[in-house]
């Protein structure tokens, strides 16, 4: 198939690109490099399936118009977005434009050319987990940051195109993804940040009391989930979660990684209002509709990520 991958030079995007190329597709990557890095996709440079890397913005309507007109895309995996919660609080306009308006521009092109859309949302749209079985797709949402609010708005736009136009589209909500190629600074990279500090011989800092929990999904499992959502018609019109199904507190994670309480400190939370106290994923819908289950344990994923950080200069 011919596939457009927005945000393909980002952390998750490069792993999605890798699987799509391995599966034999022709892939065009669009990325403005605000979050992504060309170094992430250097290894695919000579791959015959990578038709082009376009440095450009999803807000550039003329660029999108030309891209969609020139290439007969079968699927658009739309991962391009502003992803930093604190940035969205400091500068909500940029996040709204990238995550909501940019998604609208993508949807218009996909509608015009009848291209299936896989829209990457986030677990940050959810309210805290109250069920022992975890957060399923019908769980209450809570836009506790402009990032979450922008993603919810975009989700609704994507699903409206399914209902109004019959456009094949799916909204996916992966939980906290980690692994090789994740940046070691900024939002969402808690595993990478902790591991980088460990390797560098530095202490680690935990925002707040550290009792908040996360469901940590290894990036290759996440990429497989993203790709499979594009291949299947069973998920069209649906919202689908993906996570490990095991949550861990930030305190427990820090102890697992550092194995030395003296090197762990707690600091004041920079945005406590947007913190989700408990995140635990119920992925039963993904298993039912896609046959997807995670394959990499948390311990194995952390080991692989630490090995990568120790042997790379890309951070």
Secondary structure by P-SEA (a helix, b strand, c coil): cbbbbcccccaaaaaaaaaaaaabbbbbbbbccccccccccccccccccccccccccccaaaaaaaaaaaccccccccccccccaaaaaacaaaaaaacaaaaaaaaaaaaaabbbbbcccccccccccccccccccccccccccaaaaaaaaaaaaaaaaaaacccbbbbbbbccccccccccccccaaaaaaaaaaaacbbbbbcccccbbbbcccaaaaaaaaaaaaaccccccccccccccccccaaaaaaaaccccccccccccccccccccbbbbbcccccccccccccccaaaaaaaaaaaaaccccc
